[in-house]
Amino acid sequence: MPKAKTQPARYTITAALPYTNGPIHIGHLAGVYVPADIYSRYLRLTGKDVLFVCGSDEHGVAIPMKAKKEGVSPQVVIDKYHNIIKDSFESFGISFDNYSRTSAKIHHQTASDFFLKLYEQGDFLEETTAQLYDSEANQFLADRFVVGTCPKCGHEEAYGDQCENCGSSLNATDLINPKSTISGAIPVLKETKHWFLPLDRYDEFLKEWILVNHKNDWKPNVYGQCKSWLDDGLKPRAVTRDLDWGIPVPVKGGEGKVLYVWFDAPIGYISSSKEWAARTGNDWEKYWKSKDTKLVHFIGKDNIVFHCIVFPSMLNAHKDFILPENVPANEFLNLEGNKLSTSKNWAVWLHEYLVDFPNMQDVLRYTLTANAPETKDNDFTWKDFQSRNNNELVAIFGNFINRVVVLTNKYFEGIVPLPEKFSADDSEALEEMKSFPEKLIESLERYRFREASQELMNLARLGNKYLAEEEPWKIIKQDKERVQTIMFVALQIAASLAILSEPFLPFTSAKLKAILGLGKNSSTPNSSGDNSRWEAISNGDLLLNSGLQIEKGELLFRKIEDLEIERQIEKLEATKKANEAINKEVMPQKDIIQFEDFSQIDMRVGTILEAEKMPKTKKLMVLKVDTGLDKRTIVSGIAESFNADELIGKKVTVLVNLAPRMLRGVESQGMILMTENTVGKLVFINPEGEGIENGETIN
């Protein structure tokens, strides 16, 4: 294990507070919650004292924006999504010691007290500045109520706090051509009073703490972004906003203002810890104030500045709290080549996944870990998800365990056999097995979760290779004593997999421990397991005693069929088309015409009598239409939207005095009026009403 300066007495692990303006999606899981959970579980398994906290972020502009869109109060929004998020995390096996919410009384009090201490110490600047104001909505515009052009990259849809294209942190007044998202009006500047945290005052402290002390142990993407900020020079940042949703500013003159969400949200880690302590009777302060505690923040890259610059400056000013030892931020996860988006519904939502793939939490955990965006943005595809499951979890991990369990039950009635003399191959396999805890520790201590997941799979590969080379099924009749030893060794490897897989595959680990009879308290996915067993593998201690009865077992993983993947891809395609329809620009009005021009158009009611797809074409359909004037042929480009059979007998609107035109050798004698629906499918503009006969004119 890489040696820390001093071994921590305890660990405080935080995971970024999710906004309650939507459910949890796979980007959140891959970037923050799965790696944080793996790390916390690993620490518990190795006997460490761990506090793992999180909670719903229920303040900030995103909440009232969502409420306005849905026509409900902000409270309705936060209650809805807090419950969805909390339930999803629990069902997915994220092992928080406490999951709180920033609307809780304990959080309001903690954040207010924090602000007051800095205020009373004189750590804030109180300034009256010109801020963007929407005269039509009669309110100041907080960050996310403003969009405009980013002054750094030119992106035309940057928000007032951040450009999601280049990642730059902004102030609303930095935007070029700003526009209110409430009314669409161009905002004006109006004076208002706010309190600012003078980040430039902490410049020297931050440079020493980050650029010197953490140059070699922070991830390059985190260190690099911090260095860029510090090199550019820090400026005071407002910690209050003109809003009616949030924690009221607790000082005179703060009426009608609230604490900036990025001031109060990180304090949510502390208030969640307090809530845990009150519930369990523990002392929260040693997890936040003792210098022998290691604090680690798990976040996405868009939160680096707040967790590495702003929050540490707040902690440094407060003086009572420890600083984070590491902030292992991940990059972004894309979905099928496109950026994940809550507002555009371009996501794989956790609560929907749990319904579509019941009891398959570990498959998603493994896929997101094996493809984690640790050093660069990565892409999640449903085909890769299927491949990871079928070719790795089923074919490697599951296959090895199934063979071991089946053969033990078949040859020895499910009883762990007594080994005879160990061969060189047996000893080599057991010796290699002993090395895996150390391999995992080396990866996990450097926050390389992808690497660790593949080492775990290599342990399953070791088991498969050992069985394939020893071939117990071939020698059972000639040398049962040799098979006893082979199966004993294979069962030890299976037991080590059951133990070491818990941080990555907690539900699978629980099943496997139950099959093998490992530990009485390890059958739930959130248990910490038996701490001695991790060390037992490294020490070469016996994991399964001879004579132990194992269960007949079950398949740990099932194959995912193509049809299941096609359904998920179809769901995304429907979302893509819906987004295109929403963002589709309406064709501008054509040039003005006179009534005399319109009167020359002759539109009649008709009925389709015959329909046949034109050979060797994708779009063309040959129709026989009764126009009331005659029965004529019309060639129409509708074959991709309709089958021929469903067209016969349909009433249609026909432009009958259009000049005939040859299409693929067929003369088309008119045009049928159509439009497109929201998903791009053609729709007939049909005459409605009873008793409308063919040939009736449409005026």
Disulfide bonds with the S-S distance in Angstrom:
none
